[in-house]
Amino acid sequence: MAISFSNKHTNVQFINDDEQRTLVGATTKGGDFAKGIAGAEALGKLVAEKATGAGIKAAVVDRGGFRYHGRLKAIVESANRAGLAVGALSKSETVSNDADNNDVEA
C-alpha cells in the first residue's frame, strides 16, 4: 500500500513488487472528496473496498518518507476499519526476496 501526497491530491496504490505492476489504486483527483482528514478517511475506505474486491486481504504500508500522522494515519486506519489488514514494517524488519519464502523476517 503505497501512499503519496502532492500539493492538492492524495494517491494510494497496491503494488506487486515482484511483477512491478499496480494491482489497485485510488486518488482524490477528479473525485468528490472533502479536504483534510475527512477526505483521507473516505479515500482509505474506497481503496480498501477496491483492494478486497481484487482479492487483497492484507498489505504493508509504504509511507514514502511521510510521518505516520494526519492524513496518512487516517487513510490506514480507515482501510483497517473497512476490513483490510494493514500493517507497517519497523526499521528492524526486512522483506525476504527469496522466491520460496516471501514472509517478513525480524
C-alpha positions as CSV (number, residue, x, y, z in Angstrom):
1,M,0.0,0.0,0.0
2,A,2.0,3.0,-1.3
3,I,0.7,6.3,-0.2
4,S,1.8,9.6,-1.8
5,F,0.8,13.2,-1.5
6,S,1.0,16.2,-3.8
7,N,0.1,19.7,-3.0
8,K,-3.5,19.1,-4.0
9,H,-4.1,15.3,-4.1
10,T,-3.5,12.0,-2.4
11,N,-2.8,8.7,-4.2
12,V,-2.9,5.2,-2.8
13,Q,-1.7,2.2,-4.8
14,F,-1.4,-1.5,-4.1
15,I,1.7,-2.7,-6.0
16,N,3.1,-6.2,-6.7
17,D,6.8,-5.6,-6.4
18,D,7.7,-8.9,-8.0
19,E,5.7,-8.2,-11.1
20,Q,6.3,-4.5,-11.0
21,R,2.6,-3.9,-11.5
22,T,-0.1,-1.8,-9.8
23,L,-2.9,-4.0,-8.7
24,V,-5.4,-1.4,-7.4
25,G,-5.3,2.3,-6.9
26,A,-7.3,5.3,-5.9
27,T,-6.8,9.0,-5.9
28,T,-8.6,12.2,-4.8
29,K,-8.0,13.7,-8.2
30,G,-11.3,14.0,-10.1
31,G,-13.3,12.8,-7.2
32,D,-15.6,14.5,-4.8
33,F,-13.5,14.2,-1.7
34,A,-13.5,16.5,1.3
35,K,-10.2,18.1,2.2
36,G,-8.1,17.0,5.1
37,I,-8.7,14.1,7.4
38,A,-12.3,13.6,6.2
39,G,-11.2,13.2,2.6
40,A,-8.3,10.9,3.7
41,E,-10.8,8.6,5.6
42,A,-13.1,8.4,2.5
43,L,-10.1,7.6,0.3
44,G,-8.9,4.9,2.8
45,K,-12.4,3.3,2.8
46,L,-12.6,3.4,-1.0
47,V,-9.2,1.9,-1.7
48,A,-9.9,-0.8,0.9
49,E,-13.1,-1.8,-0.8
50,K,-11.3,-1.9,-4.2
51,A,-8.5,-4.0,-2.7
52,T,-10.7,-6.5,-1.1
53,G,-12.7,-6.7,-4.3
54,A,-9.5,-7.6,-6.1
55,G,-8.7,-10.3,-3.6
56,I,-6.2,-8.4,-1.5
57,K,-6.7,-9.2,2.2
58,A,-3.5,-7.7,3.8
59,A,-1.0,-5.1,2.9
60,V,2.1,-3.3,4.2
61,V,2.3,0.5,4.2
62,D,4.9,2.3,2.2
63,R,4.5,5.8,3.6
64,G,7.1,7.3,1.2
65,G,9.0,9.0,3.9
66,F,6.0,10.8,5.3
67,R,5.4,10.7,9.1
68,Y,2.6,8.4,10.3
69,H,0.1,11.0,11.4
70,G,-2.6,13.2,10.0
71,R,-3.9,12.2,6.6
72,L,-1.7,9.2,6.2
73,K,-2.8,7.8,9.5
74,A,-6.4,8.5,8.6
75,I,-6.1,6.5,5.3
76,V,-4.5,3.5,7.1
77,E,-7.0,3.4,10.0
78,S,-9.9,3.8,7.6
79,A,-8.7,1.0,5.5
80,N,-8.4,-1.2,8.6
81,R,-11.9,-0.3,9.7
82,A,-13.1,-1.3,6.2
83,G,-11.8,-4.8,6.6
84,L,-8.3,-4.6,5.1
85,A,-5.4,-5.9,7.3
86,V,-2.8,-3.1,7.0
87,G,0.5,-3.1,8.8
88,A,3.9,-1.5,8.6
89,L,7.4,-2.7,8.7
90,S,9.6,-1.4,11.5
91,K,13.2,-0.4,10.9
92,S,14.4,-3.8,12.2
93,E,12.2,-5.8,9.8
94,T,13.2,-6.7,6.2
95,V,11.3,-8.4,3.4
96,S,12.9,-11.5,2.0
97,N,13.4,-11.6,-1.7
98,D,13.7,-15.4,-1.7
99,A,11.2,-17.0,-4.1
100,D,10.4,-19.8,-1.7
101,N,9.9,-17.5,1.4
102,N,8.2,-14.1,1.0
103,D,7.4,-13.7,4.7
104,V,8.6,-10.8,6.8
105,E,11.6,-11.6,8.8
106,A,12.6,-9.9,12.1
